[in-house]
Amino acid sequence: MIKGLYRVFGRTAAAAALTLLCVLTASAQNSFTADAPAVVSTDEIFRVVFTATYEGGKVSDFVPPSFEGLEVLAGPVSSTSTSYQNINGQSSTTHTRSYTYTVRAMQEGKVTLAPASVKIGKETYSTEPRTIEAVKGQVPDQGSAAAGGQRQSAGEDLMLRMSVSKTRAVVGEPVIVTLKLYVQSSAISGFEDVRFPTFDGFWSQEIDAPQNIQFVRENYNGQIYNSALLRRYMLLPQQTGALTIDPSELVCLLQVRAEQTGPRSIFDDFFSSYQTIRKRVTSEPVTINVSALPAGAPASFTGGVGSFRLSAGFDSDSVAAHEATSLKITISGTGNINLVDAPKVQLPADFEAYDVRKTENISTGESGSTGTLTFEYPFIPRAPGVFDIDPVEFTYYDIAAGRYRTLSSGPLRLKVGEGTRTDAAVIPSGVSKRSVESLGEDIRFISTVPRLKKAGRMMVGSPAMLIIPVAIVLAAAAVWILLSRSIARRSDVAGTRNRKAMKVARARLKNASAFLRQGLYSAFYEELHKALHGYISDKLMLPVADLTRERIGEELRSRGKDEAVIQELYDILDACEYARYAPASGSEAMEKHYQQAVKVISQIES
């Protein structure tokens, strides 16, 4: 009877736990979001869409926001969709319910779209507030300019802009650099000959490097643009003065409707032909004025600039002698935490210290680097006792306060008990003395019994006396000649690069071939581009910064290469640049470009 009750109770509890798990899982996968453009033009009609995504339950009680500052022209229009997927035998069904409003901004300025709410099952979900900015600028065209009438010349609305988070900083203060492309009506189909800025005088880290360029609306100087983020960097100034960031540039491939001569037809808009033109855009250089840190930094300053916290402690408050333990110091905060050095720690003489180990947990975003640094100081105490260690101090420069701040861990105490020595090779802390020991054979007496033997032939006057010095001189001369040639060969850096160009290119082509077989489109073209650029740089003995089309053609012509080979090299470089920003074109095109690269390198090498 009792066993039966236990069995029933167990099944009921398992079923309840399974039901609770399913409810929690479904609840965790439900969401309710709002989608609206960040920037609109006054009197522009646009849509605001609220979307509920769920796997189970029922959607009800939708409460829209007040739409204050916006005129609702239509809505809500409700729609429902369902998607099904099966991954590794695990099937799932996702439902989507959306509510769409057609609205218009009533006046210029920023409008806050209040949260909307909906009930999914028994839970209520709300959207995050969104800010919509209305300006008087013209609405950017999502495609190319319409045919006919007066239109802007192709590419005149393009702008490459490099912005910085600040133009004045101190040494070590993080500066965020953002590179964006702005466009209003031009239709961009790709990019080529991209040159990103160099950061002389800065320690730099790339934060964002989008593989797929996406355009979003942005208000710039009162005009609405479609902007795309190309790169975002974090810079840490390493020297003082006016540091200039060189311009960045790229070539945009624009799709332009071909001009037609003669009478027009009503079908021209449906069967128009387009041509691709190239437009080079360049950003303006940016200057950042970097000041030195104030004088009089404490001895515990290790280069930290920002806002930090300090904590320190032993793995255990007590340990036995001859057992390994460690002191851990954790520095957390925001700033140039990437470049912070380990604080100085003075351990007692009875502690056998080892190299410091450093562990990083850092994330870098638009506000700089944030995270923690953990420094571990391993050691082995060799004597028992209670040891008080001086507080660990860490000084950093507080940007907001404009002064140095010193953090202290407070006193640190470690109790070391009696332990057993396990390492016989350990040198004791003191010097032990012992009596002189007689080894019995420490004195060798002079032998009194003569032991004479007949002397051999004298070497003086023999042929060997003449041959051996000559052989030594010849061997020394041969070694000197070989070493001289080896030194000359190693000092010839340009020649070494030239000789190794084919070897390096072959290794990179091998990597590109592996990506080709795996069908990795972006990785293939990235590696193929590196192989060609690296080979040309080594073969022509040119730095990568000087690898322009004109310079490459000039150098190859001076080496007697055919124009057909030079043009074929241009074509494959253009194909690689285009492929890095364009959709995948298939394995056949990848195979063709690979064979073309191998052929070009072979022709230049021959």
VOGU-3710 file (C-alpha; in Angstrom, 3 decimals, decimal comma):
1> mikglyrvfg> 0,000/0,000/0,000  2,729/2,412/1,040  4,879/1,486/-1,986  1,880/2,182/-4,240  1,385/5,621/-2,677  5,092/6,412/-3,172  4,857/5,331/-6,808  1,776/7,508/-7,445  3,356/10,460/-5,631  6,555/10,098/-7,632
11> rtaaaaaltl> 4,724/10,066/-10,964  2,647/13,099/-9,971  5,750/15,052/-8,903  7,574/14,190/-12,131  4,604/15,277/-14,231  4,329/18,546/-12,309  8,047/19,236/-12,735  7,855/18,512/-16,474  4,852/20,811/-16,861  6,617/23,602/-14,944
21> lcvltasaqn> 9,726/23,194/-17,126  7,663/23,431/-20,315  5,872/26,554/-19,040  9,162/28,217/-18,074  10,762/27,318/-21,424  7,830/28,654/-23,400  7,781/31,810/-21,285  11,493/32,349/-21,856  11,051/32,173/-25,652  8,124/34,595/-25,864
31> sftadapavv> 8,804/38,202/-26,865  6,992/41,418/-27,785  8,839/44,101/-29,786  8,164/47,403/-31,557  9,664/48,393/-34,900  9,715/51,969/-36,251  12,228/54,138/-38,153  14,528/56,212/-35,965  14,370/59,258/-38,284  11,496/60,387/-40,494
41> stdeifrvvf> 10,642/63,461/-42,505  7,810/65,721/-41,472  4,579/64,705/-43,226  6,175/61,372/-44,188  3,840/58,405/-43,857  5,483/55,420/-42,197  4,571/52,247/-40,316  4,891/51,214/-36,678  4,726/47,446/-36,181  4,266/45,619/-32,867
51> tatyeggkvs> 5,191/41,924/-33,051  4,449/39,158/-30,541  6,471/35,949/-30,993  5,459/32,863/-29,026  5,509/29,074/-29,153  2,382/28,321/-27,232  -0,590/29,926/-25,573  -2,946/32,607/-26,806  -2,328/36,282/-27,590  -4,898/38,675/-26,170
61> dfvppsfegl> -5,464/42,061/-24,556  -3,287/44,135/-26,919  -2,954/47,694/-25,561  -1,424/50,178/-28,052  0,542/53,269/-26,997  -0,994/56,745/-27,018  0,921/57,830/-30,203  1,358/61,304/-28,722  2,879/63,628/-31,340  1,940/61,246/-34,174
71> evlagpvsst> -1,154/61,158/-36,342  -2,613/57,660/-36,764  -3,856/57,277/-40,327  -4,764/53,582/-40,231  -4,560/50,570/-37,947  -4,193/48,413/-36,186  -3,977/45,825/-38,952  -3,510/42,407/-37,386  -1,753/39,485/-39,077  -0,644/36,023/-37,962
81> stsyqningq> 2,030/33,662/-39,258  3,396/30,279/-38,193  6,782/28,698/-38,866  7,869/25,119/-38,284  11,416/23,785/-38,033  13,070/20,477/-37,268  16,699/20,422/-36,147  18,364/17,108/-35,277  15,008/15,498/-34,649  13,848/18,325/-32,372
91> sstthtrsyt> 10,805/20,044/-33,846  9,419/23,422/-32,817  6,595/25,663/-33,943  6,775/29,452/-33,665  3,773/31,758/-34,001  3,891/35,462/-34,794  1,123/38,008/-34,288  1,732/41,559/-35,532  -0,206/44,817/-35,197  0,588/47,456/-37,837
101> ytvramqegk> -0,228/51,176/-37,659  0,208/53,726/-40,435  1,187/57,062/-38,882  2,621/60,466/-39,723  4,727/62,917/-37,721  2,730/66,038/-36,943  5,656/68,389/-36,315  9,419/68,629/-36,251  11,211/67,250/-33,206  11,621/64,052/-31,223
111> vtlapasvki> 8,651/61,904/-30,271  8,798/59,103/-27,691  6,695/56,093/-28,565  5,356/54,790/-25,250  5,387/51,043/-24,486  2,623/48,827/-25,829  1,541/45,670/-24,004  -0,004/42,319/-24,841  -0,876/39,167/-22,916  0,657/35,879/-24,100
121> gketystepr> -0,920/33,048/-22,186  -1,060/34,315/-18,619  1,966/36,615/-18,869  1,890/40,283/-19,893  4,704/41,592/-22,118  5,603/45,218/-22,932  7,755/46,826/-25,600  10,647/49,160/-24,899  10,053/52,895/-25,461  11,324/54,118/-28,829
131> tieavkgqvp> 12,355/57,606/-29,917  11,389/58,836/-33,385  12,978/62,032/-34,692  11,107/64,102/-37,280  13,134/66,520/-39,436  12,357/68,687/-42,444  14,909/66,931/-44,653  13,973/65,059/-47,797  13,212/61,354/-47,475  16,162/59,288/-48,830
141> dqgsaaaggq> 15,399/57,051/-51,777  15,812/53,334/-51,176  16,755/52,715/-54,811  18,198/54,649/-57,695  16,884/58,000/-58,892  13,825/57,870/-61,081  14,229/58,367/-64,783  13,158/61,567/-66,411  13,022/65,116/-65,089  15,808/66,816/-63,142
151> rqsagedlml> 17,821/64,423/-60,929  20,993/64,620/-58,900  24,181/63,505/-60,605  25,202/59,999/-59,591  27,377/59,920/-56,503  26,970/63,564/-55,463  24,965/62,494/-52,414  27,682/60,110/-51,168  29,663/60,991/-48,059  32,291/59,071/-46,064
161> rmsvsktrav> 32,472/60,443/-42,532  34,882/59,639/-39,732  33,703/60,811/-36,315  35,400/60,652/-32,917  33,871/60,572/-29,455  36,188/63,371/-28,309  38,848/65,645/-29,795  40,701/66,287/-26,526  42,099/63,517/-24,349  44,959/62,586/-22,063
171> vgepvivtlk> 47,467/59,807/-22,648  45,684/56,465/-22,199  42,135/57,885/-22,358  39,855/55,826/-24,652  38,645/57,519/-27,855  36,012/55,873/-30,064  36,371/56,366/-33,834  33,414/55,568/-36,096  33,587/55,332/-39,890  30,241/55,556/-41,711
181> lyvqssaisg> 29,067/55,837/-45,301  26,125/58,169/-45,983  23,915/58,116/-49,087  20,556/59,590/-50,056  19,488/58,457/-53,526  22,390/56,665/-55,206  22,075/52,896/-55,634  25,247/51,181/-54,356  25,991/47,684/-55,631  29,413/47,152/-54,048
191> fedvrfptfd> 32,769/48,564/-52,978  36,402/48,272/-53,992  39,831/49,704/-53,184  38,910/50,220/-49,525  41,557/51,944/-47,410  40,893/52,224/-43,724  42,694/54,833/-41,603  46,009/54,306/-39,837  46,437/55,355/-36,232  49,979/56,578/-35,687
201> gfwsqeidap> 50,584/57,422/-32,045  47,645/55,320/-30,816  47,093/51,813/-29,504  44,068/50,676/-31,523  41,499/47,901/-31,313  38,800/47,131/-33,863  35,377/47,030/-32,171  32,941/46,563/-35,071  33,755/45,229/-38,536  30,420/44,260/-40,170
211> qniqfvreny> 30,672/41,592/-42,840  27,277/42,553/-44,283  26,813/46,285/-44,768  23,346/47,414/-43,620  21,911/50,896/-44,159  19,717/52,593/-41,563  18,233/56,061/-41,440  20,168/58,802/-39,685  19,792/62,544/-39,255  22,952/64,415/-40,182
221> ngqiynsall> 22,960/68,226/-40,220  19,194/68,302/-40,587  19,173/65,957/-43,589  18,004/62,354/-43,658  20,572/59,875/-44,928  20,814/56,141/-45,218  23,978/55,423/-43,223  26,021/52,242/-42,955  28,614/51,440/-40,309  31,889/50,354/-41,936
231> rrymllpqqt> 34,270/50,224/-38,966  34,434/51,250/-35,318  37,704/51,434/-33,374  38,833/52,153/-29,829  42,023/54,228/-29,620  44,301/54,771/-26,639  46,710/57,697/-27,184  50,323/56,751/-26,452  52,003/60,119/-27,040  51,184/63,774/-26,551
241> galtidpsel> 50,509/66,534/-29,044  48,147/67,020/-31,973  47,717/63,504/-33,409  46,108/63,361/-36,844  44,147/60,359/-38,081  44,681/60,016/-41,814  41,651/59,984/-44,134  39,926/56,792/-45,168  38,682/56,211/-48,706  36,831/53,705/-50,845
251> vcllqvraeq> 35,372/53,350/-54,315  31,589/52,858/-54,512  30,084/50,936/-57,419  26,913/52,790/-58,407  24,096/51,476/-60,572  23,021/54,288/-62,926  20,254/54,119/-65,493  21,754/54,424/-68,949  20,771/57,592/-70,784  18,710/56,995/-73,900
261> tgprsifddf> 18,785/59,045/-77,065  15,815/59,541/-79,291  12,129/59,438/-78,453  11,045/57,812/-75,210  8,385/55,165/-74,787  6,000/54,373/-71,968  7,792/51,012/-71,630  11,181/52,619/-70,946  10,551/52,575/-67,194  10,010/48,808/-67,288
271> fssyqtirkr> 12,864/47,818/-69,622  15,560/50,327/-68,729  19,206/49,284/-68,834  21,728/50,172/-66,132  25,448/50,695/-66,088  27,991/50,604/-63,269  30,108/53,664/-62,537  32,812/54,100/-59,899  32,789/56,956/-57,424  35,674/57,506/-54,986
281> vtsepvtinv> 34,766/59,055/-51,637  37,227/60,191/-48,964  36,738/61,144/-45,343  38,229/64,225/-43,764  41,294/63,837/-41,501  40,604/64,175/-37,791  42,967/65,708/-35,242  42,933/64,745/-31,563  44,805/66,935/-29,084  46,416/64,683/-26,485
291> salpagapas> 47,685/66,083/-23,190  50,173/64,476/-20,849  49,069/63,073/-17,513  49,729/65,383/-14,556  53,108/65,137/-12,907  53,566/63,614/-9,484  52,012/60,199/-10,116  52,356/57,866/-7,093  54,702/54,882/-7,309  51,687/52,536/-7,456
301> ftggvgsfrl> 50,507/54,054/-10,753  50,753/51,421/-13,532  49,149/53,351/-16,412  45,430/52,934/-15,651  43,178/55,712/-16,986  39,436/55,588/-16,346  37,427/54,365/-13,360  38,431/51,175/-11,530  37,879/49,064/-8,404  40,344/46,825/-6,543
311> sagfdsdsva> 39,982/43,643/-4,525  42,667/41,278/-3,190  42,829/38,092/-1,162  44,521/34,738/-0,683  43,100/31,466/-1,907  42,878/30,515/1,764  43,538/32,392/5,003  45,643/29,524/6,327  47,977/27,083/4,629  50,656/24,563/5,631
321> aheatslkit> 54,312/25,244/4,997  55,652/23,968/1,652  52,146/24,001/0,110  51,497/26,117/-2,972  48,944/28,919/-2,754  48,440/32,289/-4,400  47,395/35,880/-3,871  44,769/37,095/-6,330  44,287/40,768/-7,166  41,270/41,745/-9,248
331> isgtgninlv> 40,972/45,099/-11,003  37,609/45,911/-12,583  36,161/48,966/-14,245  36,069/50,983/-17,454  38,921/52,660/-19,301  42,219/51,477/-20,746  42,002/48,285/-18,731  43,685/46,464/-21,647  46,993/48,179/-20,855  46,988/48,049/-17,052
341> dapkvqlpad> 50,090/46,376/-15,579  50,185/44,141/-12,515  50,400/45,970/-9,168  53,600/45,543/-7,186  53,356/43,067/-4,303  56,066/42,653/-1,650  55,975/39,085/-0,332  57,960/37,995/2,770  61,441/36,586/2,260  60,260/33,165/3,479
351> feaydvrkte> 57,876/32,943/0,490  59,176/31,390/-2,724  57,465/33,458/-5,446  56,793/32,521/-9,069  55,781/34,402/-12,225  52,534/36,376/-12,137  49,646/34,976/-14,179  47,166/37,339/-15,836  43,522/36,532/-16,724  41,347/38,912/-18,770
361> nistgesgst> 37,578/39,183/-19,072  37,148/42,347/-21,113  34,494/43,520/-23,550  34,929/46,560/-25,783  32,010/48,651/-27,021  31,041/52,201/-27,899  31,880/53,394/-24,373  35,345/51,786/-24,332  36,705/48,692/-22,625  34,919/47,302/-19,571
371> gtltfeypfi> 35,706/44,174/-17,608  38,048/42,623/-15,082  41,748/41,793/-14,848  42,846/39,119/-12,399  46,512/38,907/-11,421  47,525/35,721/-9,633  50,769/35,712/-7,618  51,635/32,047/-6,881  54,071/31,308/-4,057  55,141/28,608/-1,588
381> prapgvfdid> 55,683/29,539/2,085  58,786/27,780/3,436  58,434/28,569/7,138  55,495/28,463/9,569  54,143/31,553/11,269  51,711/34,438/10,891  52,679/36,772/8,063  51,306/40,295/7,594  51,681/41,578/4,041  51,628/45,261/3,251
391> pveftyydia> 48,384/46,465/1,609  48,375/46,262/-2,164  47,928/49,695/-3,732  46,700/50,528/-7,222  46,654/54,068/-8,565  44,786/55,200/-11,658  44,006/58,540/-13,262  40,342/59,476/-12,834  39,272/61,230/-16,043  36,085/62,694/-14,572
401> agryrtlssg> 37,813/64,097/-11,475  41,010/65,038/-13,305  43,305/63,599/-10,638  45,005/60,424/-9,454  43,123/58,055/-7,164  44,797/55,356/-5,076  42,934/52,185/-4,107  44,164/49,978/-1,262  43,356/46,370/-0,460  43,891/46,831/3,278
411> plrlkvgegt> 46,201/44,627/5,371  46,581/41,013/4,259  47,347/38,239/6,791  48,248/34,616/6,094  48,654/31,875/8,713  51,223/29,230/7,796  51,211/26,035/9,834  53,747/23,243/10,140  54,143/21,250/6,960  56,089/18,360/5,500
421> rtdaavipsg> 58,886/19,102/3,071  58,278/17,223/-0,174  60,989/18,770/-2,331  64,455/17,520/-1,344  66,118/19,980/-3,712  64,839/23,041/-1,847  67,637/25,247/-0,503  67,128/25,969/3,230  66,776/29,538/4,353  69,790/29,296/6,706
431> vskrsveslg> 73,314/27,913/6,319  74,183/24,730/8,218  77,769/23,902/9,212  79,422/20,441/9,495  82,855/19,039/10,422  85,491/18,304/7,839  85,182/14,704/6,634  88,245/12,600/5,677  87,630/10,961/2,333  90,751/8,742/2,607
441> edirfistvp> 91,860/9,640/-0,909  92,002/13,390/-0,689  95,854/13,439/-0,956  97,754/11,808/-3,819  101,421/11,120/-2,905  104,274/11,428/-5,409  105,167/8,060/-6,861  108,746/6,914/-6,032  108,824/4,044/-8,567  109,911/5,278/-12,043
451> rlkkagrmmv> 107,782/4,114/-14,945  109,584/4,941/-18,176  108,667/3,982/-21,740  110,262/4,486/-25,110  109,333/7,776/-26,831  107,631/7,695/-30,209  108,562/9,481/-33,450  108,885/13,271/-33,311  106,312/15,256/-35,349  108,761/18,039/-36,148
461> gspamliipv> 110,062/17,719/-39,723  107,427/15,158/-40,757  105,008/15,722/-43,718  102,100/15,992/-41,273  103,787/19,077/-39,792  103,269/20,862/-43,142  99,893/19,391/-44,185  97,995/20,091/-40,959  98,568/23,925/-40,863  97,697/24,238/-44,567
471> aivlaaaavw> 94,500/22,233/-44,021  93,556/24,430/-41,071  94,080/27,623/-43,102  92,016/26,287/-46,025  89,215/25,142/-43,711  89,163/28,549/-41,993  89,008/30,315/-45,385  86,132/28,087/-46,514  84,215/28,730/-43,301  84,818/32,480/-43,613
481> illsrsiarr> 83,525/32,512/-47,214  80,394/30,530/-46,263  79,660/32,775/-43,290  80,168/35,923/-45,380  77,723/34,674/-48,006  75,206/33,688/-45,345  75,442/37,100/-43,650  75,110/38,912/-46,976  72,115/36,767/-47,895  70,368/37,419/-44,575
491> sdvagtrnrk> 71,075/41,164/-44,699  69,452/41,319/-48,129  65,915/41,775/-46,774  64,468/42,716/-50,153  66,020/39,686/-51,809  64,769/37,411/-49,045  61,221/38,732/-49,484  61,507/38,243/-53,229  62,687/34,645/-52,873  60,030/33,781/-50,305
501> amkvararlk> 57,171/35,512/-52,171  56,140/32,364/-54,053  56,413/30,198/-50,947  54,177/32,505/-48,885  51,688/32,878/-51,754  51,528/29,091/-52,190  50,682/28,654/-48,478  47,902/31,248/-48,638  46,519/29,783/-51,843  46,400/26,437/-50,083
511> nasaflrqgl> 44,254/28,004/-47,336  42,025/29,614/-49,963  41,654/26,224/-51,668  40,499/24,716/-48,364  37,881/27,458/-47,963  36,812/26,849/-51,575  36,163/23,168/-50,906  34,181/24,042/-47,781  32,107/26,633/-49,661  33,102/29,470/-47,289
521> ysafyeelhk> 32,503/32,430/-49,596  33,758/35,380/-47,506  36,715/33,508/-46,022  37,783/32,296/-49,499  37,895/35,749/-51,041  39,531/37,257/-47,953  42,357/34,675/-48,106  42,673/34,986/-51,901  42,969/38,766/-51,560  45,686/38,361/-48,897
531> alhgyisdkl> 47,570/35,893/-51,108  47,635/38,269/-54,086  48,449/41,397/-52,063  51,120/39,593/-50,034  52,732/38,110/-53,164  52,794/41,445/-55,024  54,171/43,232/-51,912  56,978/40,675/-51,481  57,740/40,224/-55,183  57,858/43,938/-56,005
541> mlpvadltre> 59,399/44,810/-52,615  56,695/47,383/-51,895  54,999/48,124/-48,557  51,291/47,247/-48,485  50,380/50,937/-48,101  51,919/51,679/-51,539  50,070/48,919/-53,432  48,018/51,147/-55,704  46,944/50,068/-59,153  49,228/52,620/-60,762
551> rigeelrsrg> 52,272/51,613/-58,713  51,712/47,886/-59,296  51,364/48,426/-63,049  54,470/50,630/-63,105  56,623/48,035/-61,311  55,389/45,110/-63,409  55,981/46,996/-66,673  59,517/47,829/-65,539  60,064/44,077/-65,139  58,859/43,417/-68,696
561> kdeaviqely> 55,464/41,875/-67,862  52,728/41,897/-70,528  49,779/44,243/-70,305  47,479/41,221/-70,478  49,006/39,812/-67,279  48,722/43,200/-65,540  45,087/43,585/-66,577  44,296/40,047/-65,433  45,826/40,879/-62,036  43,639/44,006/-61,848
571> dildaceyar> 40,549/41,923/-62,656  41,125/39,330/-59,957  41,892/42,039/-57,341  38,659/43,830/-58,286  36,754/40,556/-58,042  38,097/39,912/-54,536  37,242/43,447/-53,355  33,762/43,207/-54,837  33,093/39,779/-53,343  33,890/41,004/-49,824
581> yapasgseam> 30,853/43,331/-49,901  28,563/41,567/-52,368  26,360/38,458/-52,051  27,784/35,010/-52,855  28,123/34,324/-56,592  28,464/30,547/-56,447  31,203/27,953/-56,387  31,851/28,169/-60,140  32,891/31,811/-59,876  35,045/31,000/-56,842
591> ekhyqqavkv> 36,804/28,181/-58,735  37,337/30,468/-61,735  38,859/33,231/-59,607  41,109/30,728/-57,824  42,483/29,345/-61,088  42,886/32,872/-62,414  44,929/33,866/-59,318  47,192/30,802/-59,683  47,706/31,604/-63,355  48,563/35,262/-62,726
601> isqies> 51,096/34,423/-60,001  52,709/31,794/-62,242  52,974/34,269/-65,136  54,557/36,934/-62,941  56,935/34,384/-61,421  58,087/33,084/-64,823
//
